[in-house]
Amino acid sequence: MKRYADKIFMVTGGGGGIGRAICLRLANEGAAIAVLEKNDAAAAETVRQVEAASGRAAAVHADITDWESIQNGVAEAEQALGPLDGLINNAGWAQRGNLEDTEPEDWDKEIAVNLRGHFLCAKAVIPGMVSRGKGVIVNIGSVNGLVYLGNPGYSAAKAALLSLTQSLSGEYGPKGIRTNMVSPGTIETDIETWRIRRQKNPEIFETLARWYPVGRVGQPEDIAAAVAYIAADEAAFVNGTNLVVDGGLTASMNPMIEEFVLE
Ligand SMILES: NC(=O)c1ccc[n+]([C@@H]2O[C@H](COP(=O)([O-])OP(=O)(O)OC[C@H]3O[C@@H](n4cnc5c(N)ncnc54)[C@H](O)[C@@H]3O)[C@@H](O)[C@H]2O)c1
């Protein structure tokens, strides 16, 4: 029996690097997937890959920063596949830069995509989940929400997302809905910040590997595996937590220790 047999999940940003891996992983374990995206071509490609692997998926066009769009998107997803058992709040975006380069509109957009959008998606799916007495929400955070790594607006949104995760877990845990966060370290995807940094340094991921005690940066499948655990019924007692999936990055200061050794 597959862990996600008969489950229906919606994955926001399901056309992107991590989102697509989550869709494929959950579908492979039996879930039907609503691939919510603002990028239709990317969503269609994820649906194609899920179906090619004998899974069931539907593309849903929506912008997570727009309340009406999200309400319509959830209705469309449920019409196509059935009542949602789970929501993976994965869509995200970051501008490059430091505080000095962050204009007020950049700040607003980073908070809108990385925090407010997750709130809107949760708000849209929760009434149905409450009426059924069960549901799972996973918010994709970032190590940027834990320590200073640049991208201040994005980082502030990801830090606040932990608070939102805790609020959801406390308020809706008694109603059968578990909410958790998964916080990735560097993951090799084409997200705008990495695309631009990779243009400057094609070896950026190899360069960063020395910061990771496991000797490499992460792959989208590393995050999909963590999501597949925390959203599964076997994690029934896991609620309101933050699973950091970063190869030990934030637990260590390895390059600093190398400096000690050189002393
Ligand atoms: N790649 C990393 O190193 C890394 C590290 C930590 C956390 N994360 C987080 O993981 C998540 C996925 O990142 P990724 O690297 O796969 O990025 P990605 O750019 O490959 O995918 C993000 C997807 O979200 C979609 N999206 C963006 N804004 C949207 C909106 N308003 N409405 C609907 N869809 C929207 C995009 O179209 C895109 O397909 C993000 O939340 C990101 O912050 C990524």
PDBQT file of the ligand as one rigid body, heavy atoms in Angstrom, charges set to zero:
ROOT
HETATM    1  N1  LIG A 301      16.707  26.705  -4.342  1.00  0.00    +0.000 N 
HETATM    2  C1  LIG A 301      17.161  26.967  -3.117  1.00  0.00    +0.000 C 
HETATM    3  O1  LIG A 301      18.382  27.042  -2.874  1.00  0.00    +0.000 OA
HETATM    4  C2  LIG A 301      16.184  27.181  -1.994  1.00  0.00    +0.000 A 
HETATM    5  C3  LIG A 301      16.692  27.245  -0.696  1.00  0.00    +0.000 A 
HETATM    6  C4  LIG A 301      15.832  27.443   0.364  1.00  0.00    +0.000 A 
HETATM    7  C5  LIG A 301      14.477  27.570   0.142  1.00  0.00    +0.000 A 
HETATM    8  N2  LIG A 301      13.982  27.509  -1.129  1.00  0.00    +0.000 N 
HETATM    9  C6  LIG A 301      12.537  27.670  -1.303  1.00  0.00    +0.000 C 
HETATM   10  O2  LIG A 301      12.013  26.572  -2.008  1.00  0.00    +0.000 OA
HETATM   11  C7  LIG A 301      10.880  26.983  -2.747  1.00  0.00    +0.000 C 
HETATM   12  C8  LIG A 301      11.030  26.573  -4.200  1.00  0.00    +0.000 C 
HETATM   13  O3  LIG A 301      12.207  27.152  -4.702  1.00  0.00    +0.000 OA
HETATM   14  P1  LIG A 301      12.882  26.686  -6.090  1.00  0.00    +0.000 P 
HETATM   15  O4  LIG A 301      14.338  26.797  -5.895  1.00  0.00    +0.000 OA
HETATM   16  O5  LIG A 301      12.283  25.424  -6.541  1.00  0.00    +0.000 OA
HETATM   17  O6  LIG A 301      12.436  27.906  -7.022  1.00  0.00    +0.000 OA
HETATM   18  P2  LIG A 301      11.911  27.934  -8.551  1.00  0.00    +0.000 P 
HETATM   19  O7  LIG A 301      12.027  29.333  -9.010  1.00  0.00    +0.000 OA
HETATM   20  O8  LIG A 301      12.550  26.849  -9.337  1.00  0.00    +0.000 OA
HETATM   21  O9  LIG A 301      10.363  27.559  -8.358  1.00  0.00    +0.000 OA
HETATM   22  C9  LIG A 301       9.447  28.466  -7.793  1.00  0.00    +0.000 C 
HETATM   23  C10 LIG A 301       8.150  28.331  -8.555  1.00  0.00    +0.000 C 
HETATM   24  O10 LIG A 301       7.175  29.172  -7.904  1.00  0.00    +0.000 OA
HETATM   25  C11 LIG A 301       6.392  29.792  -8.931  1.00  0.00    +0.000 C 
HETATM   26  N3  LIG A 301       5.872  31.045  -8.397  1.00  0.00    +0.000 N 
HETATM   27  C12 LIG A 301       6.585  32.130  -8.021  1.00  0.00    +0.000 A 
HETATM   28  N4  LIG A 301       5.759  33.105  -7.635  1.00  0.00    +0.000 NA
HETATM   29  C13 LIG A 301       4.486  32.629  -7.762  1.00  0.00    +0.000 A 
HETATM   30  C14 LIG A 301       3.216  33.191  -7.542  1.00  0.00    +0.000 A 
HETATM   31  N5  LIG A 301       3.072  34.442  -7.105  1.00  0.00    +0.000 N 
HETATM   32  N6  LIG A 301       2.130  32.426  -7.775  1.00  0.00    +0.000 NA
HETATM   33  C15 LIG A 301       2.258  31.152  -8.232  1.00  0.00    +0.000 A 
HETATM   34  N7  LIG A 301       3.445  30.580  -8.483  1.00  0.00    +0.000 NA
HETATM   35  C16 LIG A 301       4.551  31.310  -8.256  1.00  0.00    +0.000 A 
HETATM   36  C17 LIG A 301       7.361  30.047 -10.076  1.00  0.00    +0.000 C 
HETATM   37  O11 LIG A 301       6.667  30.164 -11.314  1.00  0.00    +0.000 OA
HETATM   38  C18 LIG A 301       8.268  28.830 -10.010  1.00  0.00    +0.000 C 
HETATM   39  O12 LIG A 301       7.872  27.794 -10.902  1.00  0.00    +0.000 OA
HETATM   40  C19 LIG A 301      10.766  28.502  -2.556  1.00  0.00    +0.000 C 
HETATM   41  O13 LIG A 301       9.847  28.768  -1.511  1.00  0.00    +0.000 OA
HETATM   42  C20 LIG A 301      12.154  28.882  -2.131  1.00  0.00    +0.000 C 
HETATM   43  O14 LIG A 301      12.170  30.061  -1.349  1.00  0.00    +0.000 OA
HETATM   44  C21 LIG A 301      14.810  27.326  -2.214  1.00  0.00    +0.000 A 
ENDROOT
TORSDOF 0
